[in-house]
């Protein structure tokens, strides 16, 4: 359906009431959003009041948590990743795309003005009854502007603008979530690398110790104080220790490649990891309450913003079922010479009302689809919130039990050391076989390596907790990194 309300060609029509009517229409309808959604409470009703392992006496939650490890080396790695990491750079590019889409939606609220300029030349030839040929040259010049403007009667354009603005904010939250993931990944790989190098150093030392024991066994065999089986068993222990070195060296190289990639550099680039000892772990920070995650977790914020954007898209879909009023206007000058261009002019102002008459339920289907998208976003938002709660709870319980596990391993190592000493004495004095001594030796060395791995796991559980709790440091993230002064 298309109804032309009025078309004004003569300048005289553009006087008096016509102007007044248009001005009233613009100001009455432009601020109206007929189907604006109600404000949505972002907090799910079933949030628990506190965490299972909640403690009010914990340390203040650190903003730049990686600095709690007191390692300038780690600080450098993380800060480098913020500017060089490919995932973060991709997130910045997606954010710029979202900003452009939001700006495009905002442009729909303003008139679109186009300009035109033409120049043409006509040649006409005529012949009279006497056979004389006459040529006439005619020039034509024109210069004009044309404008079109849709009055946002029902708030369709404003709803789209609001929806795209919320999506842009969600894109920023996605960027912040990516930065948190990169920081955690960098710290975890750094911890793993230190642990691997420490284990590799320990295995190399164990190879040296086991080789010395093999030489002693060979001497004892020559003096008939040991059997050939004793020598072969100790030889097996030596080779077993040596066999552990290649996988550790491979893992060291893989971790170095991962660190380089996280920094946005090609594999093989030396990231400059020199630290040889694991840092000291601070006490568990104050976790706050579960409701804090709604603001501290960027992925939760992103899900909430997309839910709100979906609400506004329902409003736009509903408004799209109603008629749209578009104003068009043009003004042009024309003449047969440049000096007479502004002598003749024409102006036009028109309004057109368009609306659906029959679309086989297409626009109604758009509304139903928008409502279904809201239900999808709502389920996704609640899933994101509860997943965030789970991650915090998982990190807390894992760290707590990991500490208990490491203490038990340390006690086991102490007992293994005492058992190894006793087995050594009994074997030297001929009171026992070599096998008990060999088994205790293997057990002690295995425990030493296991404790290194489990301590590294404890640090990674803490990193997971920091990541699960989120933080506000990402809100001052720029393409140049995080400005420390902005966090003060």
Buried (B, 14 or more C-beta within 10 A) or exposed (E): EEEEEEEBEEEEBBEEEEEEEBEEBBEEBBEBBBBBBEEEEBEBEEBEEBBEBBBEEBEEBBBBBBBBBEBEBBBEBBBBBBBBBEBBBEBBEBBEEBBEBBEEBBEBBEEEEEEEEEEEEEEEEEEEEEEEEEEEEEEEBBBBBBBBBBBBBBBBBBBBBBBBBBBBBBBBBBBBBBBBBBBBBBBBBBBBBBBBBBBBEBBBEBBEBBBEBBEEBBEBBEEEEBBEEBBEBBBBBBEBBBEBEEEBEEBBEBBBBBBBBBBBBEEEBEBEBEBEEBBEBBEBBBBBEBBBBBEBBBBBBBBBBBBBBBBBBBBBBBBBBBBBBBBBBBBBBBBBEEEEBEEEBBBBBBBBBEEBEEEEEEBBEBBEEBBEBBEEBBEBBBEBBBBBBEBBBBBBBBBEEBBEBBEEBBEBBEBBBEBBEBBBEBBEEEEBBBEBBBBBBBBBBEBBBBBBBBBBBBBBBBBBBBBBBBBEBBBBBEEEBBEEEEEE
